[in-house]
């Protein structure tokens, strides 16, 4: 990736957000934001996925995965059945994936902690589209890059053949990828980056601040200042505190789809904070229940602070949000009452989780959770699918107080990707689920929904999986389904594995858009579209 040295320094006198009364987000705005955004692919077409991985080794690695999707039948994602017809003797074509390096360089002075990809720029006839990449590190910097949203042209492919012949791995460098500059808003390690829309970038760090930056001119608009918790019975020094203070900093935050409220979780706190994005002020504080934390194993395994938080919904579009702890994920309803636990008895260390929309018409959604033992577990969080906690029993009728009575239901397992059965034992540090609607070759105009899942971990391997939406749909309750200790069934199929030789910490990916005919390349074309997006966003906030 070609680089231009330019630092974007935030302005000191940034305008404050407008004052106003806190408003409850409307459900209509939420449903509008949850409209299916699946990437549509014509029958027989090739899909190109741009993958970006950050690592402990300071390396920012860009990879393209070119996939020829399999035929739209059950054999493409499921093992062939034992019964075969006479005309089924021919082997079924399998999907193929080809990897190539697009960029590889030391992006920061220390480990890369997080990254974020913006939505593509607005479509303008005769121009190409761009995606902005933001990376955060323990060097307190946020680096910004412009990535092309289109696959490399045929001329670029021809020019990369000579370079690929001199390297052990294929190289497909895109000359349209550029460095934009560096943001210096924070004075602590960067912990989270999010593009809630094309016009804004939100960033959090261990300086206990969440910064809102305008993409048009990279101006710092506002900073949400989170309180620094007082050290209470905590060790000092080492990797837990600096200068005799307790651990502090924002672990994660999540913006509601309406872009009106936000929830944040911080180090050293057993609570989550709600923020009003219209006024820029704190709305309320929600403390975690001690009994619920004990059920999640926080009293034994950790300190009770939340690591991750994500907004989502269950079947029927019922809104909820998930809060991740050390070894489980707790799902809350909009009434801020715990709804269920994601992993139940099959608890293990949690690294990342996200909501996946299975069916847009019925608004059926599942929660995907990546774990320490190499799995991505899919669970259903709808009220009618929850598994009630087991009744507390005591054969002797004594010492009942030593038993851990469970009060929060468990989410129903739908399936799992990876794990020991699939030959994956290392942790899944991060993953991305890309919904794709593929046209049926036998039925013109009919599309079937598939998911391409990109996973990565500390072993340095990037894996690409394919699974159908039918595999993630919840079936009717059976006796086996009601057992919270049952192992989820394997879903999906591994298409390919790429060895990066770096310890991956964060991951991002998007489906590349076919380049429109006659489009003119312009390095700065995003600026005009950003201005329009920003003006419309300001009007709605």
C-alpha positions as CSV (number, residue, x, y, z in Angstrom):
1,X,0.0,0.0,0.0
2,X,1.4,3.4,-1.0
3,X,1.7,5.7,2.0
4,X,1.6,9.5,2.2
5,X,2.9,11.2,5.4
6,X,0.2,13.5,6.7
7,X,-1.1,13.8,10.3
8,X,-4.6,14.9,11.0
9,X,-4.5,16.9,14.2
10,X,-7.9,17.5,15.9
11,X,-9.1,21.0,16.5
12,X,-9.1,22.2,20.1
13,X,-12.2,24.4,19.9
14,X,-14.6,21.7,18.6
15,X,-18.3,22.6,18.7
16,X,-20.4,20.8,21.3
17,X,-23.4,18.7,20.3
18,X,-26.7,20.5,20.3
19,X,-28.7,20.4,23.6
20,X,-32.1,18.8,23.8
21,X,-34.3,16.5,25.8
22,X,-33.5,12.8,25.8
23,X,-35.8,10.9,23.5
24,X,-36.5,7.2,23.4
25,X,-35.5,5.8,20.0
26,X,-38.5,4.9,17.9
27,X,-38.9,1.3,16.7
28,X,-39.6,2.5,13.1
29,X,-36.1,3.9,12.9
30,X,-34.6,0.7,14.2
31,X,-36.5,-1.5,11.7
32,X,-35.3,0.8,8.9
33,X,-31.7,0.4,10.0
34,X,-32.1,-3.3,10.2
35,X,-33.1,-3.7,6.5
36,X,-31.3,-6.6,4.9
37,X,-28.0,-5.4,3.4
38,X,-27.0,-8.8,1.8
39,X,-24.6,-8.6,-1.1
40,X,-26.3,-9.9,-4.2
41,X,-24.4,-12.2,-6.6
42,X,-25.4,-13.3,-10.0
43,X,-25.4,-17.0,-10.8
44,X,-21.9,-18.2,-11.9
45,X,-20.2,-15.0,-10.7
46,X,-17.1,-14.7,-8.6
47,X,-17.1,-13.2,-5.2
48,X,-14.1,-11.2,-4.0
49,X,-13.7,-10.5,-0.2
50,X,-11.3,-7.9,1.1
51,X,-9.9,-9.0,4.5
52,X,-7.9,-6.8,6.8
53,X,-6.1,-8.2,9.9
54,X,-4.2,-6.5,12.7
55,X,-1.7,-8.3,14.8
56,X,0.4,-8.2,18.0
57,X,3.4,-7.9,15.7
58,X,2.3,-4.3,14.6
59,X,1.6,-5.7,11.1
60,X,-1.4,-4.6,9.1
61,X,-2.2,-7.4,6.6
62,X,-4.6,-7.0,3.7
63,X,-5.8,-10.2,1.9
64,X,-8.2,-10.8,-0.9
65,X,-10.2,-14.1,-1.0
66,X,-11.6,-14.8,-4.5
67,X,-14.4,-17.4,-4.2
68,X,-16.3,-19.3,-6.9
69,X,-19.5,-20.2,-4.9
70,X,-20.7,-23.8,-5.0
71,X,-24.0,-24.8,-6.7
72,X,-27.1,-23.9,-4.7
73,X,-28.0,-27.3,-3.3
74,X,-27.5,-29.0,0.1
75,X,-24.4,-30.8,-1.0
76,X,-22.6,-27.4,-1.2
77,X,-22.8,-26.9,2.5
78,X,-23.7,-30.4,3.9
79,X,-22.0,-33.8,3.6
80,X,-23.6,-35.9,0.9
81,X,-26.3,-38.3,2.1
82,X,-25.9,-42.0,2.1
83,X,-28.6,-42.7,-0.5
84,X,-27.6,-41.8,-4.0
85,X,-29.5,-41.8,-7.2
86,X,-28.2,-43.4,-10.4
87,X,-27.4,-40.1,-12.0
88,X,-25.5,-38.8,-8.9
89,X,-22.3,-40.7,-9.7
90,X,-20.6,-37.6,-11.0
91,X,-18.6,-35.6,-8.3
92,X,-20.3,-32.5,-7.1
93,X,-18.3,-29.3,-7.9
94,X,-16.9,-27.7,-4.7
95,X,-16.4,-24.0,-4.0
96,X,-12.8,-22.8,-4.5
97,X,-11.1,-19.9,-2.8
98,X,-7.8,-18.2,-3.8
99,X,-5.9,-15.9,-1.5
100,X,-3.6,-13.1,-2.4
101,X,-1.7,-10.3,-0.5
102,X,-2.9,-6.8,-1.2
103,X,-0.8,-5.0,1.4
104,X,1.5,-5.9,4.3
105,X,3.5,-3.4,6.4
106,X,4.2,-2.2,10.0
107,X,1.3,0.2,10.5
108,X,2.0,1.2,14.2
109,X,4.8,1.3,16.7
110,X,3.2,-1.3,18.9
111,X,0.4,-4.0,18.8
112,X,-2.7,-3.2,16.8
113,X,-5.7,-3.6,19.1
114,X,-8.7,-2.8,16.9
115,X,-9.9,-1.7,13.5
116,X,-13.0,-0.5,11.7
117,X,-14.3,-0.4,8.1
118,X,-16.7,2.3,7.0
119,X,-19.6,1.7,4.6
120,X,-18.7,2.3,1.0
121,X,-19.0,5.8,-0.3
122,X,-22.2,6.8,-2.1
123,X,-22.5,5.6,-5.7
124,X,-21.8,8.4,-8.2
125,X,-22.0,7.7,-12.0
126,X,-18.5,7.6,-13.5
127,X,-16.6,7.4,-10.2
128,X,-15.3,4.5,-8.1
129,X,-16.3,3.9,-4.5
130,X,-14.0,3.8,-1.5
131,X,-14.0,2.3,2.0
132,X,-12.2,4.0,4.9
133,X,-10.1,1.8,7.2
134,X,-9.3,3.0,10.7
135,X,-6.8,1.1,12.9
136,X,-6.1,1.7,16.6
137,X,-3.0,0.6,18.6
138,X,-1.3,0.8,22.0
139,X,0.8,3.6,20.6
140,X,-2.3,5.9,21.2
141,X,-2.7,6.6,17.5
142,X,-5.5,6.1,15.0
143,X,-4.3,5.5,11.4
144,X,-6.6,6.2,8.5
145,X,-6.5,4.6,5.1
146,X,-8.5,4.7,1.9
147,X,-9.3,1.3,0.4
148,X,-10.8,0.7,-3.0
149,X,-14.2,-1.0,-2.8
150,X,-13.7,-2.7,-6.1
151,X,-11.6,-5.8,-7.0
152,X,-8.2,-5.0,-8.7
153,X,-8.6,-4.4,-12.4
154,X,-7.3,-6.8,-15.1
155,X,-4.4,-4.5,-15.7
156,X,-3.4,-4.6,-12.1
157,X,-3.7,-8.4,-12.1
158,X,-1.3,-8.7,-15.1
159,X,1.1,-6.3,-13.5
160,X,1.2,-8.4,-10.3
161,X,2.1,-11.6,-12.0
162,X,5.7,-10.8,-12.2
163,X,5.8,-9.7,-8.5
164,X,4.0,-12.9,-7.5
165,X,6.6,-15.0,-9.3
166,X,9.3,-13.6,-7.0
167,X,7.4,-14.2,-3.8
168,X,6.4,-17.4,-2.0
169,X,2.7,-16.2,-1.9
170,X,0.5,-14.6,-4.5
171,X,0.5,-10.8,-4.5
172,X,-2.3,-8.6,-5.8
173,X,-1.5,-5.0,-4.8
174,X,-4.2,-2.4,-5.5
175,X,-2.6,0.9,-6.4
176,X,-5.8,2.8,-5.3
177,X,-5.2,2.0,-1.6
178,X,-3.8,5.1,0.1
179,X,-2.9,6.3,3.6
180,X,-5.0,9.4,4.7
181,X,-3.2,10.3,8.0
182,X,-3.3,9.9,11.7
183,X,-5.6,11.0,14.5
184,X,-4.1,12.1,17.8
185,X,-7.3,12.5,19.9
186,X,-6.5,10.1,22.7
187,X,-3.8,9.8,25.4
188,X,-4.2,6.1,26.1
189,X,-4.3,2.8,24.3
190,X,-7.0,2.6,21.7
191,X,-9.6,0.0,22.6
192,X,-12.5,0.4,20.1
193,X,-13.3,1.9,16.7
194,X,-16.7,2.1,15.1
195,X,-18.2,3.8,12.0
196,X,-21.9,4.1,13.0
197,X,-22.4,5.7,9.5
198,X,-20.2,7.0,6.7
199,X,-20.0,10.5,8.3
200,X,-18.8,9.8,11.8
201,X,-16.0,7.8,13.5
202,X,-16.3,6.9,17.2
203,X,-13.2,5.8,19.1
204,X,-12.6,4.7,22.7
205,X,-9.3,4.4,24.6
206,X,-7.9,3.7,28.1
207,X,-7.9,7.5,28.8
208,X,-11.6,6.9,29.7
209,X,-12.9,9.0,26.7
210,X,-15.1,8.2,23.7
211,X,-14.3,10.6,20.9
212,X,-16.7,11.6,18.0
213,X,-14.9,12.6,14.8
214,X,-16.4,14.0,11.7
215,X,-15.1,12.1,8.6
216,X,-15.5,15.1,6.2
217,X,-12.6,17.1,7.7
218,X,-11.5,14.8,10.6
219,X,-12.6,17.3,13.2
220,X,-13.1,16.2,16.8
221,X,-16.8,17.1,17.5
222,X,-17.2,15.9,21.1
223,X,-15.7,13.6,23.8
224,X,-17.7,11.6,26.2
225,X,-15.7,11.5,29.5
226,X,-16.3,8.3,31.5
227,X,-15.5,8.4,35.2
228,X,-12.3,6.8,36.4
229,X,-13.2,4.2,39.1
230,X,-11.6,4.3,42.5
231,X,-9.3,1.4,43.3
232,X,-11.0,-0.8,45.9
233,X,-9.1,-3.8,47.0
234,X,-7.2,-4.1,43.8
235,X,-3.5,-4.7,43.3
236,X,-1.3,-1.9,42.0
237,X,1.6,-2.0,39.7
238,X,2.4,-4.6,37.1
239,X,0.0,-4.9,34.3
240,X,-3.1,-4.1,36.4
241,X,-2.5,-0.4,37.3
242,X,-0.1,2.4,36.7
243,X,1.2,4.8,39.3
244,X,-0.8,3.4,42.2
245,X,-4.1,3.8,40.4
246,X,-6.7,1.1,39.6
247,X,-7.3,0.0,36.0
248,X,-9.3,2.4,34.0
249,X,-10.4,3.0,30.4
250,X,-13.3,2.2,28.1
251,X,-13.5,-1.5,27.1
252,X,-16.2,-1.1,24.5
253,X,-19.3,0.8,23.5
254,X,-22.3,0.2,21.2
255,X,-24.4,2.8,19.3
256,X,-28.1,2.1,18.9
257,X,-29.3,1.7,15.3
258,X,-31.2,5.0,15.7
259,X,-27.9,6.8,16.4
260,X,-29.6,8.5,19.4
261,X,-28.3,6.5,22.4
262,X,-25.1,4.6,23.3
263,X,-24.0,2.1,26.0
264,X,-20.4,1.9,27.2
265,X,-18.6,-0.5,29.6
266,X,-15.3,0.3,31.3
267,X,-12.5,-1.3,33.2
268,X,-12.8,-1.7,37.0
269,X,-16.6,-1.2,36.9
270,X,-19.5,-3.6,37.4
271,X,-21.9,-1.5,35.5
272,X,-22.8,-0.1,32.1
273,X,-23.5,3.6,31.2
274,X,-26.2,4.9,28.9
275,X,-25.4,8.1,26.9
276,X,-27.7,10.5,25.1
277,X,-26.0,11.2,21.7
278,X,-28.3,14.1,21.1
279,X,-27.2,16.0,24.2
280,X,-23.8,14.4,24.6
281,X,-24.5,13.7,28.3
282,X,-24.8,10.6,30.5
283,X,-28.3,9.3,30.8
284,X,-28.1,6.6,33.5
285,X,-26.0,3.9,35.1
286,X,-27.1,0.2,35.2
287,X,-25.3,-2.0,37.8
288,X,-24.9,-5.7,37.2
289,X,-26.7,-8.0,39.6
290,X,-24.2,-9.8,41.9
291,X,-26.2,-13.1,41.7
292,X,-26.2,-13.0,37.9
293,X,-22.5,-12.3,37.8
294,X,-22.0,-15.3,40.0
295,X,-23.9,-17.5,37.5
296,X,-21.6,-16.3,34.8
297,X,-18.6,-17.4,36.8
298,X,-17.3,-13.8,37.3
299,X,-16.8,-14.3,41.0
300,X,-14.4,-17.2,40.3
301,X,-12.9,-16.4,36.9
302,X,-12.9,-12.6,36.7
303,X,-13.7,-9.2,38.3
304,X,-17.2,-8.7,37.0
305,X,-16.4,-6.0,34.4
306,X,-17.9,-6.3,30.9
307,X,-15.6,-6.7,27.9
308,X,-17.9,-6.2,24.9
309,X,-21.4,-4.9,24.1
310,X,-23.5,-5.2,20.9
311,X,-27.0,-4.0,19.9
312,X,-29.2,-6.5,18.1
313,X,-32.6,-8.2,18.0
314,X,-34.3,-11.6,18.2
315,X,-37.1,-13.2,16.2
316,X,-39.8,-10.7,15.2
317,X,-37.5,-7.7,15.5
318,X,-37.6,-7.6,19.3
319,X,-34.8,-5.3,20.3
320,X,-32.1,-6.4,22.8
321,X,-28.4,-6.0,23.5
322,X,-25.7,-8.5,24.5
323,X,-23.0,-7.8,27.1
324,X,-19.9,-10.0,27.0
325,X,-18.0,-11.1,30.0
326,X,-14.9,-13.3,30.5
327,X,-16.7,-16.7,30.0
328,X,-20.2,-15.9,28.8
329,X,-22.5,-13.4,27.1
330,X,-25.5,-12.0,28.9
331,X,-28.5,-10.8,26.8
332,X,-30.7,-8.0,28.0
333,X,-34.1,-6.9,26.8
334,X,-35.0,-3.2,26.3
335,X,-36.3,-3.2,29.8
336,X,-32.6,-3.7,30.9
337,X,-33.5,-7.0,32.6
338,X,-31.3,-10.0,31.9
339,X,-33.0,-12.2,29.3
340,X,-30.7,-15.2,28.9
341,X,-27.1,-16.5,28.8
342,X,-25.6,-17.3,25.5
343,X,-23.3,-20.3,26.3
344,X,-25.2,-21.9,29.2
345,X,-23.3,-24.8,30.6
346,X,-20.9,-25.0,27.7
347,X,-18.9,-22.0,29.0
348,X,-15.5,-21.1,27.7
349,X,-13.6,-17.8,27.3
350,X,-15.4,-15.4,25.0
351,X,-13.5,-13.3,22.5
352,X,-16.1,-11.7,20.1
353,X,-19.8,-11.9,19.3
354,X,-22.3,-10.4,16.8
355,X,-25.9,-10.7,15.7
356,X,-26.6,-12.4,12.4
357,X,-29.9,-11.9,10.5
358,X,-31.0,-15.2,9.2
359,X,-34.3,-14.3,7.5
360,X,-35.3,-10.7,6.7
361,X,-39.0,-11.4,6.2
362,X,-39.5,-13.0,9.6
363,X,-36.7,-10.9,11.2
364,X,-35.2,-14.1,12.6
365,X,-31.8,-13.4,14.1
366,X,-29.2,-15.5,16.0
367,X,-26.3,-14.5,18.1
368,X,-22.8,-15.7,17.0
369,X,-20.1,-16.1,19.7
370,X,-16.4,-16.9,19.1
371,X,-14.7,-18.9,21.9
372,X,-11.3,-19.9,23.2
373,X,-11.7,-23.5,21.9
374,X,-11.9,-22.6,18.2
375,X,-15.6,-22.4,17.7
376,X,-18.2,-19.9,16.5
377,X,-21.4,-20.8,18.3
378,X,-24.8,-19.7,17.0
379,X,-27.6,-19.4,19.5
380,X,-31.3,-18.3,19.4
381,X,-32.3,-15.6,22.0
382,X,-36.1,-15.4,21.3
383,X,-38.2,-15.8,24.4
384,X,-40.0,-18.9,23.1
385,X,-36.6,-20.7,22.4
386,X,-35.0,-20.2,25.8
387,X,-34.0,-23.1,28.0
388,X,-35.3,-22.7,31.5
389,X,-32.7,-23.1,34.3
390,X,-32.7,-26.5,36.1
391,X,-34.4,-26.8,39.4
392,X,-32.2,-26.8,42.5
393,X,-32.1,-30.3,43.9
394,X,-30.4,-31.8,47.0
395,X,-30.5,-35.5,47.6
396,X,-29.6,-35.1,51.2
397,X,-31.7,-32.1,51.8
398,X,-28.7,-30.4,53.4
399,X,-26.1,-27.9,52.5
400,X,-28.4,-26.3,49.9
401,X,-26.7,-23.0,50.4
402,X,-23.6,-24.3,48.7
403,X,-25.4,-25.0,45.5
404,X,-25.4,-22.4,42.8
405,X,-29.0,-21.9,42.0
406,X,-29.5,-20.6,38.4
407,X,-32.1,-17.9,37.7
408,X,-31.2,-16.8,34.1
409,X,-32.4,-19.0,31.2
410,X,-29.9,-20.3,28.6
411,X,-30.1,-19.5,24.9
412,X,-30.9,-22.3,22.6
413,X,-28.0,-23.7,20.6
414,X,-28.5,-23.6,16.8
415,X,-25.1,-24.8,15.5
416,X,-21.4,-24.3,15.7
417,X,-18.6,-23.6,13.2
418,X,-15.2,-25.0,13.8
419,X,-14.0,-26.6,17.0
420,X,-12.1,-29.9,17.4
421,X,-14.5,-31.8,15.1
422,X,-13.5,-29.4,12.3
423,X,-9.8,-29.5,13.2
424,X,-9.7,-26.0,14.8
425,X,-8.5,-25.9,18.4
426,X,-6.9,-22.5,18.7
427,X,-8.9,-19.4,19.8
428,X,-11.1,-17.5,17.4
429,X,-10.0,-14.0,18.3
430,X,-12.3,-12.3,15.9
431,X,-14.7,-13.1,13.0
432,X,-16.8,-11.4,10.4
433,X,-20.1,-12.7,9.0
434,X,-20.9,-11.6,5.4
435,X,-24.4,-12.3,4.1
436,X,-24.6,-13.0,0.4
437,X,-27.7,-13.7,-1.8
438,X,-26.7,-15.9,-4.7
439,X,-29.0,-16.3,-7.7
440,X,-30.3,-19.7,-8.5
441,X,-29.1,-21.0,-11.8
442,X,-32.3,-23.0,-12.4
443,X,-34.7,-20.2,-11.3
444,X,-34.1,-16.8,-12.8
445,X,-34.7,-14.0,-10.3
446,X,-34.7,-16.3,-7.3
447,X,-31.9,-15.7,-4.7
448,X,-30.9,-17.9,-1.8
449,X,-29.1,-16.5,1.2
450,X,-25.7,-17.8,2.3
451,X,-23.1,-16.6,4.8
452,X,-19.4,-16.4,4.2
453,X,-17.7,-16.3,7.7
454,X,-14.1,-15.1,8.0
455,X,-12.4,-16.2,11.3
456,X,-8.9,-15.5,12.6
457,X,-6.9,-16.1,15.8
458,X,-3.6,-15.9,17.5
459,X,-2.4,-18.9,15.5
460,X,-2.1,-16.6,12.5
461,X,-4.6,-18.5,10.3
462,X,-7.4,-16.8,8.4
463,X,-10.2,-19.3,7.6
464,X,-13.1,-18.7,5.2
465,X,-16.3,-20.7,5.8
466,X,-19.6,-21.0,3.9
467,X,-23.0,-21.9,5.3
468,X,-26.6,-21.5,4.2
469,X,-29.2,-19.5,6.0
470,X,-31.3,-22.7,6.3
471,X,-28.7,-24.2,8.6
472,X,-29.2,-21.4,11.1
473,X,-32.9,-21.4,11.2
474,X,-34.4,-22.7,14.5
475,X,-36.3,-26.0,14.3
476,X,-39.1,-27.1,16.5
477,X,-38.3,-27.9,20.1
478,X,-37.3,-31.5,20.7
479,X,-36.1,-33.3,23.8
480,X,-32.5,-32.9,22.8
481,X,-33.0,-29.2,22.1
482,X,-34.2,-28.7,25.7
483,X,-31.0,-30.0,27.1
484,X,-28.7,-27.0,27.7
485,X,-25.7,-29.3,28.0
486,X,-26.1,-30.7,24.5
487,X,-23.3,-30.0,22.0
488,X,-24.4,-27.8,19.1
489,X,-24.5,-29.5,15.7
490,X,-21.8,-28.7,13.1
491,X,-22.8,-26.3,10.4
492,X,-21.1,-24.9,7.4
493,X,-18.0,-25.9,5.5
494,X,-14.4,-24.7,5.5
495,X,-13.5,-23.3,2.0
496,X,-9.8,-22.5,2.6
497,X,-7.1,-21.4,5.1
498,X,-4.5,-18.8,4.8
499,X,-1.4,-18.6,7.0
500,X,-0.4,-15.0,7.8
501,X,2.5,-15.9,10.1
502,X,1.3,-13.1,12.5
503,X,-0.6,-13.3,15.8
504,X,-3.9,-11.8,14.7
505,X,-5.8,-9.5,17.2
506,X,-8.6,-8.0,15.1
507,X,-10.3,-8.6,11.8
508,X,-12.4,-6.8,9.2
509,X,-13.8,-7.8,5.9
510,X,-16.3,-6.7,3.2
511,X,-17.5,-7.9,-0.2
512,X,-15.9,-6.0,-3.0
513,X,-18.3,-4.2,-5.4
514,X,-17.8,-4.9,-9.1
515,X,-16.4,-1.8,-10.8
516,X,-19.0,0.1,-12.9
517,X,-18.2,0.4,-16.6
518,X,-16.6,3.6,-17.6
519,X,-15.8,4.6,-14.0
520,X,-13.0,7.2,-13.6
521,X,-10.4,6.7,-10.9
522,X,-10.2,9.6,-8.5
523,X,-8.2,9.5,-5.3
524,X,-10.2,12.2,-3.6
525,X,-13.7,11.4,-4.9
526,X,-14.8,10.4,-1.4
527,X,-14.6,13.9,-0.1
528,X,-17.5,15.3,-2.1
529,X,-19.7,12.4,-1.1
530,X,-18.7,12.6,2.5
531,X,-19.9,16.2,2.6
532,X,-23.3,15.2,1.4
533,X,-23.5,12.3,3.8
534,X,-22.4,14.4,6.7
535,X,-24.9,17.1,6.0
536,X,-27.8,14.6,5.9
537,X,-26.5,12.9,9.1
538,X,-26.3,16.2,11.0
539,X,-29.9,17.0,10.0
540,X,-31.1,13.7,11.5
541,X,-29.2,13.9,14.8
